[in-house]
Amino acid sequence: MIRIGLHGASGKMGSEIIANLKGLSNAKLSVAYTIEPMSVDDGVIVTDKYDVLFDNSDVVIDFSIASASINLINYARTNPKPLVIGTTGLGNEGAELIKLASAMMPILQATNMSLGVAVLNRLTEIASRVLSDFDIEILEMHHRNKIDAPSGTALTLGEHAAKGRNLSLANVRVSGRDGMVGARNKDEIAVMALRGGDIVGRHTVGFYNDGEYIELNHTATSRATFAKGAIKAGIWLANKEPKLYTIYDALGI
């Protein structure tokens, strides 16, 4: 039985993970880290102390905010523990920190934990390479409360699109157009964000050419999709060697 510690337990994703852990035969929620009062099932420790979180878990799943995630990873560098990082918006600081920490513990970082999005990433890279003359535009839609934009998932899709053409997304990404911006250049990859209502998540990767276009879509209708993927990743990661892993490793694709 894998003991799972949950960092960011009082958030929306935390609630989904708690719900989806119930009844599993190979994993259980052992400790919930939160700075806000909350109640969970009997036998689950609720804490705001990192040492309690780490001492009572075999793997920690993180769905919090960027600053809290970075604090968690920094603590783990001197107290190694398998980490599944689902928090987005960590920036370059977070990316470098995760890379350093993965030398001491297994870490799986993914901007999206769903199988469907993992497949979409692969398809995007293939389509980008094959449809080399097509313009690429990526559009993501999320609920009004999402605090980072574009979404981590959309940026990852952009990275796969750029990789398919041997480009660096940082050099070709456009995240807004306004005014007399001129004609679109060939290498440009647009990553646009819309926010509203309670949309769980929708991502579209479009490949546009004269006379035809192809759009690849993924729509999440429930956060349970991400929770199940994160739990599966946590169970898989618990006994791995120190290294930075991807969702592809955990899903076997």
C-alpha positions, 0 to 999 in steps of 0.5 A: 500500500503506497502512502500518498501525501498531498500538498495543496490538499484544500484546493480543487485538485486536492479535493479531486485527488482525495475523492479518487484515492478512496477505495483503491487497493494499492494506495491511500491518502496518509497525510494532507498538507494545507494551511487552511482548516479542512476535514478528511477521513479518519486516519488521515493526518492534516498538517501544515508542517513539511516534516510531518508531510514527508515522514508519513508518506511514500510519495508526495503529490503537489497541486498547489501554487507556484510559490508553495511548490518551490518551497516544497521542492526546496525542502525536499532537496535536504529531505529527499522524497519522491515528488509528483509536481502538477503545479504550473507557472513555476517559470525558469526558477522552478524548472532549474530547481526541479532539475537540481532536486531530481539528482537526489530523488525521483521527480515526475513533473507534468503540466497535465496528467491526462492520458489524452493530453499526453497523446495530443502532445505526441500528435502535435509534434508529428503533425508539426514535422509533417505539415511543415508549411502550415501555420500553427496556432494554439488556443486554450480555455480555462475557468475564470479563477486560473491564475497563470496564462497561457496554461502549462499544458498549452505551453507544453503543446507549443514546445512539442510543436516547436520541437517538430520543426527544430525550433525553440518555442522561446524564440517563436512564441506569440501570446497576443496580437494588437494593432498593426502587427504585420503579416504572420511569419512562417515560424511563428507559433501563437499560444493564446489564452481565454478565461471564463466561467467554470471551463475545466480545460480545452486545448486546440492545436490548429495547423492552417494552410491555403485551402485546408486546415487541421485542428486537434482538440482535447476537452476535459469535462472533469478534474477527475481525469487529472486526479486519476493521472496524478495518482497513477503517476504517484504509485508508479514513481514511489519506488523509482531511482532519482531522476526527472521523469515525464508523464510519458514514462508513467503512462508507458507511451 
